[in-house]
Amino acid sequence: MALDNIEQLEARVNQLLEKHERVKKEKELAEKRLQQRESESHQLRGQLRQYERERVEIRDKLEKILGHFDRLDLP
């Protein structure tokens, strides 16, 4: 009977080790996905800053053009 208990214990330990390995691999995969998402997020924030700068430049140019029209005194 003691041998059965030891075999059951060994089986449980093996199951735990297998589960640990699966969880470890899932964690590594999740960390890689997180790094990819963070990299994508960083790139998108850079693009957003660039678009914001371009928007401000376009707005300034349009205001300048509209200012020229205002000076024409058109009816």
N, C-alpha and C positions, 0 to 999 in steps of 0.2 A: 504494500500500500504506500509506503514512503517513496518507492520508486515512481509510482503513478503521480504523486504530488510533485516530485522533482521534474518529471516529464511535462506536467501541466505548467509548472512554473517556467520551464525552458521554452515551451510553446508561447506562453504569454510574453516572455522577454523578447523572443524572436518577432512576435507581432508588433510589440512596441518599437523595436529597432527598425522594422520595415516602415511603420507609420512615421517614425522620426525622420527617416530618409526621405519619404514622400513630402513631408512638411518642409524639410530643409530645401528640397528642390523647388517646391512651390514658392517658398520665401525668396530664393535666389531669382526666380523668374519674375516675381512681383517687384523685386528691387531693380531689375533690369528695365522692366516696363516703366517704373517710376522715374528712373534716370532718363529714359527716352522722352517721357512726358515733360519732365523738367527742362530738357534741352529744347523741345518743341516750344514750350511756353516762353523760354528765354528768347528764342528766335522770333516768335510772334510779338513779344513785347518790343523787340527792336524794330520790327516792321511797323508796329503801331506808332512808335516814336517818329519814325521816318515819315509816315503818312501825316502825322500831326504837323510836323515841320513843313511839309509840302502844302498842307491845307492853309497854314498861316501865310506862307509865301504867296499862294494864289489869291487869298483874301486881300493881302496888301496890294498886290498888282491890280486886282479888280477895283479896289478903292482908289488907287492912283488913276486908273483909266476913267472911272466915274467922275473924279475930280476934274479931269480935262474936259469932260462934257459939260460939267457945271460952269466952267469958265467961258464956254462958247455962247452963253446967253441965248439959247435957242427958245423959241416960243412954245 
